[in-house]
Amino acid sequence: MKEGKNEGLLGDHVMLLSDEEIVDITSTGETKVKWVGIKSFKEDSSYFYLYNSSVSSYIIPKRNLPNEKAFRTLVDSRTSF
């Protein structure tokens, strides 16, 4: 984190989930990943983790979701691990 600018990595993110992809929007732009690019799905008591590699994930706070069960159902229907 000390090695330079990290705009877009830290701060507010808006995530849009569709049937085809996940879109992550930040102050510096947006990234898209197809559901097939999600390698694993984990959770703990506070967060969901959508791993797009062995060391990188989209971290989704459960407190920001209106329905955790619906989120799990969407992920299960779009992934195959």
Residue pairs with C-beta under 8 A, 6 or more apart in sequence:
1 10
7 26
7 27
7 28
8 26
8 27
8 28
8 29
9 26
11 26
11 27
12 26
12 27
13 24
13 25
13 26
14 24
14 25
14 26
15 22
15 23
15 24
15 25
15 58
15 60
16 22
16 23
16 25
17 23
17 74
19 78
20 34
20 35
21 32
21 33
21 34
21 35
22 32
22 33
22 35
22 38
22 50
22 58
23 30
23 31
23 32
24 30
24 31
24 32
24 33
24 58
33 52
35 78
35 79
37 52
38 50
38 51
38 52
38 75
38 78
38 79
39 51
39 52
39 53
39 54
39 81
40 51
40 81
41 48
41 49
41 50
41 51
41 75
41 79
41 81
42 48
42 49
42 51
42 57
43 49
43 62
45 62
46 61
46 62
46 63
47 59
47 60
47 61
47 62
48 59
48 60
48 62
48 65
48 71
48 75
49 57
49 58
49 59
49 60
50 57
50 58
50 60
50 75
51 57
52 58
60 71
62 68
65 71
